[in-house]
């Protein structure tokens, strides 16, 4: 069998299926092709000029070599591997683990190919406190991977400071060298300084690659490799998709079609983009996509500096779970959404449904059927129901879930995001709006030098009891 593939299916956005009011006519698709084709060429030019360095990660030879060497050193030396990071420094790690390792990986030693994995991407004291209680007598068998390009991110810094103190107290000042790996900028930044001063082992966050585009770098690859995921397969999948996404013929380029269809629907007033995997393994990859799409495309200004306030709102749902939560709204609420289903042809394992209880012969039709058939039938049924109500639906079909197809998916949506950035005429690689919140947090936490900001926040920080009921 050849390499497993993913494919984008776009018939169910066409006017022939859902009518001309909500569907895309062939003429409109041809217009989208004309408009997008030069942007594919432009993106290819930007790549050659070194402006989209994430696109070259699948070809990097040093990163996978360094990651594998580190993973080999770590695997035998720990029972637990803990990632401390947030946003682009965490979501890819979580997505890869959920997609490519068994559901009960952390609980069942027989299903694990490496240490248990925990990813902390918050500063919730209840959550972290519970983990600290559990890990405090296992620190010598636990490796912490602190991931931060800057090292100034308050959440990651706070988690790191809690853990460093605990490790030093329990295992001695020198233990950080053994128990901690820092993934950060090669030359500068707070975490680089900390790592150098403490003599930590380090891996590099590549220069010119934003957090949300960094999963195929040491940022996402180390925890994956440590936990037995085939990182060569991931990168091979990404390379295969790179060929398809570099294709300047619009109709052969899945990223171009995906970006253009999304852009078209945004302009038609469908501002919500729902990703709905019918596979628990792909649940967290839609979370990864949610950040990529929102942080990249939600912008106040276009590249000429004109105020535009654009950005589709990504929403995740899970099939079949959210059929019993969201689908009522999706069918009968406003027709303001584009749906992207993720569907798997062959699951890595299946479960056969048992016999129907004698008193419930009406359940007999399910007996003996593979559960995957039910899951995929529910996807088709939901799509059928949505199409009945003229809701546009895309599907990404996975032959199966493996490192290669997950690598393809990641790369497809990264390039889709870049092309959507060109269509929306905004910079998809910055996130200026996130910065104000970061600075306000520093002020609220009394960071020296932030007094002016603290003054500005005071009216919001003070609860006005007149409005409290
Ligand atoms: O995509 C991004 O750039 C962000 O989500 C960052 O990854 C996130 O803010 C964490 O930043 P840092 O790696 O500097 O801690």
Boltz pocket constraint, residues with backbone or C-beta under 6 A from the ligand:
constraints:
  - pocket:
      binder: B
      contacts: [[A, 86], [A, 87], [A, 88], [A, 89], [A, 147], [A, 148], [A, 149], [A, 150], [A, 151], [A, 152], [A, 153], [A, 156], [A, 210], [A, 211], [A, 212], [A, 213], [A, 295], [A, 431]]
      max_distance: 6.0
